Amino acid sequence: MRALLLVFLVLAQTFAFAQNKGWKAGVSKVVITPEGPLWMAGFAVRTHASEGKLHDLWAKALALEDADGKQAVLITSDLLGFPKAMSDEIRAQLFAKYKLSKAQIILNSSHTHSGPVLGSALSDIYPLQADDQKKIDAYTAALVSQIVTLAGNALKALQPATLQSQNGVARFQVNRRNNNAATLERLTEITGPGDAAVPVLKVTDAKGKMLAVAFGYACHPTVLDLYKWSGDYPGYAQIELEKLYPGTTALFFQGAGADQNPLPRRTVPLAIQYGKTLAAAVERVLSEDMKTLEPKLSTAYSEVELSLTTAPTKEQFTALAKNTTGYQQKWANRMLEKMEKKEPFTTSYPFPLQVWKLGDQAIMTLGGELVVDYAINLKKIFGQDTFVMGYSNDVMTYIPSATILREGGYEGEAAAIVYGLPATWASDVEIKILNGMVNLAKEAGVTKPESRVIKN
């Protein structure tokens, strides 16, 4: 009897050991809809706080652990963007509680323009009173705690899982620099660069039931400009997928969609339509054979110092304060106040870069409002199956390509004022970022397509 018991225990231990040699995954989600009226983020034309909701806002977490016990957490959110101070605090708390480094955490925001203002982000564009800011600060502090708890809950929920990946396609994004929205109905050809990829990561449990689906798209969530909370089209896409797959958590991550708009727009039915279109693209991918990922995780993170051009002179700021209105005037006056206090202007910014490798699936994340050129160029270097996220870990302003920087316009010039920076990016912004990503990819073990073994 003892011999049989010993054999049983050995077999059980062997089975448990084998079970632990695959992926583990855990998911969690939390409603982050403000309880009362709060100023909404993204549009300078709004004149008052929110008035109810179309649907709840969510933060969601997908925790992963590979066969060697290496962990990482993807956090997605129905927010405009995580400002640096907030992101730093979340990541500091996650390190203190769970020993997760910055390399192991992705904080991505969908960039919905129907979410709340956070901290002091874009403060020049909102006509806030002291009481408004007090409410925003209280919400922001509570949200930090919610997200830290959310990540912890996902880690506690880790269970044996299988990971698969694949790219789908959807085409409702339009390059807003190359196509006039006012004449869109008369256009017979949509021009300009874009990225129609719909990256999909499927997570199933040991019984084959889908636990989570993380998916992305490179397009501004600016269908809606109402006074009601919503995740815009990504929110509707997540709702649709969770209806299609009961018990599954759907997580949306924003790509390099800074210069891409959903057109036409401005109605709730259009937001629902685009959400269902995106969900259908994900559903098609989930219905096909997907690439199964080996349970091997590597992560890398760095920050590259991006230089700013020389700030305007006192005379130039004074002229702007006198001859402009709205956020431009507010920005100019704030810069003049800094000069009066002899506070130095920022001359560079620590821009976050990150690479994850799940099996042979590369995931590249960059901060800021990332224009589509970056996704196009990174995929040229590392392959079309690469997942590219913008709006990750810190959203400080637009990140233009060298071409857009030369051309100017909103993405290349005016956005720096909107975000409160003292000047625009220097001309080497693109080459610094791409070189940084190439070096980081090497650290994470991501190889270029030409160095991979290609089988005929």
N, C-alpha and C positions, 0 to 999 in steps of 0.2 A: 504493500500500500504506500509506504514511504517512497519507494522507487518510482511508482506511478506519479505521486505528487511532485517529486523532484523533476521528473520529465515534463510534467505540465507547467511547472514554474519556469523551466528553461525555455520551453516553447513560447510561453506568454511573454517572457522578457525579449526573446528574439523577435516576436511579432511587434511588440511595442517599439523596439529599436528600429525595425524596418519602417514602421509607421512614421517615426520621427525623421526619417531621411528624405522627406519630401518638403514641399512648401507648407507653411502654416499661414493662415489669413484670419483676420478678425475685422468686423465692420461695426460702426456705430454712427448714429446721427442724432442731431439735436435741433429743435426749432430755435431760431435766433431772431424771430420777428419782434421788433420793439413793441412793448405793451401799450404805449400811448403815442400821441403825435410826436414826431421827431423830424428834423430836417433831412431831406433826401439828397443823395449824392449824385453828381454827374452832370447836371444841367444848371447853368448859371441863370436861366430864365425863370426858374421857379421862384415864387414870391412868398411861400408860406410852408408850414410843416405838413407832414403826411395826413391823409384822411382815409384810414382803413387799409384793407388789403384785397388783392385779387386771389392770392394764395400765400401760404407761409413761406418765409425764408428759412433756409437750412444751412447748417454746417455739417459735413460728413467726413468720416475718417476711414481709411483702409489701411490696416496694419499688416505688414508682411514679415515673415521670418523664413530664412532659407535653411537648407539642410545642416549648415554649420552653426545655426543660431544667430546669424547676423540679421538685425531688424531694421525696418524703415517704416515710416508712416506718411501716407499721402492724405492731406487735408484739403478738401474743396469747400467752397463757400459761395453763397449768394450775396456777394459784396462787391463794391466797386474796386477795392484793392486794399491790401494791407500796407499801411504806412510803416516806415522803418522802425519807429519807436515801439509800435505795437507788435510787429513781427519779432523784433529782438527780445521783447519781454516774453512772448509765447515760447520762443525757442530756448531762452534761458531757463524757464521753468520746466520745460520738457527735458532738458539736460539734467537739471537738478533732481528731478523725480525719477526719470527713466534712463538716464545716461545716454540719451539720444543726441548725437552731434548735429550740427547744422547740415552736414552731408546727408543725414538720415531722415530729414524732415523736408517735405515739400508743402508750402503754404500757398495754395493757388486760389485766386478769386475769379469768379465768372465775369466780373466787370459789369454786372447789371447796373443800369442807371435808375433802377427802382428799389435800391437798397438805402441804408442809412449812412449819413456822414459819420466818419470815424476820426477821433482825436482832433488834430489841427490840420488834417489833410485838406488841401485846396481852399484854405481859409479865406483867401482873397475873393473868391467867386460867390461866396454865400453871404447875404446880409444878416449875419447873426447878431443877436443881442446876448448879453452876459448870461441870462437865464437859459437861452438856447444852448450855449456852449457848455453850461453846467450839466444839462441833460445829456448832451453828446458824450461828455467825459465820463459820466456815470455809466452810460450804456457801453462805452468802449472798455472800461475796466471790467465790467461784468462779462463782456464777451471774451476777454482774455481768459478768464477763469473757466468759462464754458468750453472753450476750445482745448484747453489743457486737460480738462476732465474728459472731453470727447476722445482725445487721443489715448488717454489712459484706459478708457472703456474698450476701445478697439484692441489694444494690446491684451487686455484681460480676456477678450473673446477669441484669441488665437486658437485655431483648430486645423487639422490636416486639410490641405486644399490642393487644387490643381490650377495653374495659371496658363492662360492662352492669350495670344495677341493677334491682331490683324488690322489692316486699314480698310475703311469703307470710303464712301464718297457722297457728298451732297453739294449742291450748287445754288444756294440762294445768297451767297456773299457777293458783294459788288465792290470793286476798288473805288473808293469815294474820291480819290485824287484824279482819277481818269474818266469818271462818268458823272454827269450832272444829274443829281436826283430829281431836279425840277423838270427835266426833259426825258426822264427814263422811259416813259411810255412810248416816246417817239423814236428811241434808239433802236437800231436794227443790229447793232454789234456792241457787246460789252467788252471794253478794253482794259488793259493794265494787269499787273501781276496779281495772282491770288493763289490760295491753297485750299483746294476742295476736299482734302483728306479728312476722314473721320476716324481717328485712332481709337481702337477699342481694346480694352483689357478685360478679359472674362475670368471670373474667379468662381470655382465650383468646390463644394465640400466633398468629403470622402465617398458620399453616396451619389455624386453626380448632380446634386441640386445646386443651382446657381445662387451663390451668396451675394455677389456684387458684380456690377459692370461699371467700369470707369471709362469714360469716353470724352472726346474733345472735338473742338471745331475752332477755326480761326475767323471770328466775325464778331463785331461789336454787338452786345446785347442792348441795342437802342431802338427797338421797335416801339417801345412805350415811353411816354414822357408825362404820364398821369401823376396823380398824388396818392396812388395806392401802391403798397408794397407788392413786389413780385420778383421772381427770378428772370422775367422776360422770357425769350424763347428757350434758353437753357433750362429754366424752371419748368416750363411746359414739357420739354423733352424728358426731363427726369420723372415728372408725374406720369407721362405716357408709358415710359418703360417700366415703372413700378406697377402700373396697371397690367401691362402685358405679362410681366413675370412676378406674380405675387410672392412676397417674402424676400425679394431681391432688393438690395440698396443700389440705386443708380447715382453715380457721382460724375458731375461734369467738370472738366477742366478747360480753361480758355487757352487757345493757341496764340499765334502771332497775328492777331486780328486788329491791330491798332488802326490800320488804314482801310479796313473792310467794314462795310455797312450792310445790314439786311435791308434790301430795297425791293419793292416799296415798303413803307412802314407807317406807324402811328395809329394802328387800330389793334384792339385785343384779338379779333379773329385772325389777323396776320401773325401775331405772336404765337397763337395756338397752331396755326398752319406750319410755321417754320419749326416749332417744337416737334410737331408730328412728323415733319419731313426728316428732321435729324434723328428722331427715334426710329423711323423706318429704315434709315441707313444703318443704324446700329443693329436693329432686328435682323436685317439681311446678313450682316457679318456673323452674328451669333448663330444663324441657321446654317452656315457653311462650315467647311473644315477650317479650323484655325491652327496656328502654330503653337504647339505645346512648349512651354518654357522650362528649361532645366532649373532645378531648385538651387540656383547660385545667384547671390545678390552682391553687387559691388556698388559703392556710392562714393562720390567725390564732390567737393565744394570749394569754391574760392571766390574772392572778391577782387575785381580789377579796378584800379583807380582811373576813372574817366575824367578827362580834363574839361573844364568850361572855358569859354572865350572870356575876354576881358569885359567886365561889367561896364555899363554906361557911366558917364561922368555925372557929377552932381548937377551940372548945368542941364544935361540931357534928361536926368530924372525930374528935375524941376519943370522942364518944358512938358514932359509927359504928364506930370501931375496937374499942370495947368490946362492942357489942351485935350485931355482924354476924360472919359467917364467910366463908371462901373469898376470891374476888377482891375483894369489897366491903371486907373487913377489910384485905386487902393494899394496896388502893388508898388507903384512909383513912390507914394507917400511912405510906405513901410520901408522901402530901401533908403529913402532920405532920413528916416528916423534912425536906421542902423548907422548911417554915416555920422549923424549928429552924436550918437553914443559911442562913436569910434569902434564899432563892432566890425570885424573884418568880414568880407564876403567870402562865401565858399568858392574855392577855385577848382575843386575836383570832387568826385563822388565815388564811394565804394560800391560798385555795381555787382550784384550777386549772380554767379554762374554755378550751375549744378548739373551733374550727370549721374543717372542711375543706369545700371545694367541688370536686367532681370533675365537670367538665362542669356540668350543672344538678342534680347530686345533692348535697344538703346532708348532712353528717355532723357531729353535735354531740356532743362528749364532755365529761363532767364528772367530777370526782373523787368520792371517798367512796362509801359505800353509799347509792346514790341511790334514793329511793322512787319509785313509778310515777307519782305526780302530776306530776313534772317532765317525763316523756316526754309525758304527756297534754297539759300546758300548752304545751310547745314545739311540739307538732304542731298545736295550735290556732292558734298564731301563725304557724308557717312551713309548714304543710301536712302531711297525713297520710303523705306519702312520705318525710319526713325520717327519717334514721337517728339514733337517740339511744343513746349509750353512757354507762353509769355506770362506776364502778370503774376509772377511767382516770387514769394519771399520778401519783396519790397517793390512797391509801385511809387516811384518818385517823379516820373514824368514820361513823355514819349521817348522812345528809342528809335531815331530815324536811321535809315541807311545813309551812306555817303551821298548818294544821288539825291535823296529827299532833303538832306541837310543843305546841299547846294541850291536846290530849287526853292527852299523856304516853305512858306505856307504854314498852316496850322501845325502839322506834325513836325515840321523842321524848325519852326521859329516861335510862333505864338504860344505853343503849349508850355514852353519854359516859363512864361509869365503866368499862365493859368496855374501851374503847380508851384509858383512862388520862388523859382530859382532866380539868381541875379543875372544870369546870362545863358546863352545857348551852349550846346555841346561843341567841343572842338572838332576839327575836321577828321581826326583819326579815330573817332568813336567806333566805327564799324570794324576796322582792322584790328583794334585792340580786343573787341569782343570776340571776333572769330578766332583770333590767335589764342585767346584765353580758353575758348571752348575746345580747340584742337588739343591743347596741352592737358586740359582736364579730362578729355576723353581717353587719352593715353593712360592717365592715372587710374581711370575706372576700367580699363581693359577693353574699351570700345575701339574696334579697328575699322579702317577705311575699307570700302568694298573691294578695292583692287588688291588688298592684302589678305583677303579671305580666300579660302580654297573653294573654287567654283567647279562643281561637278556637271559634266555634260549629260 
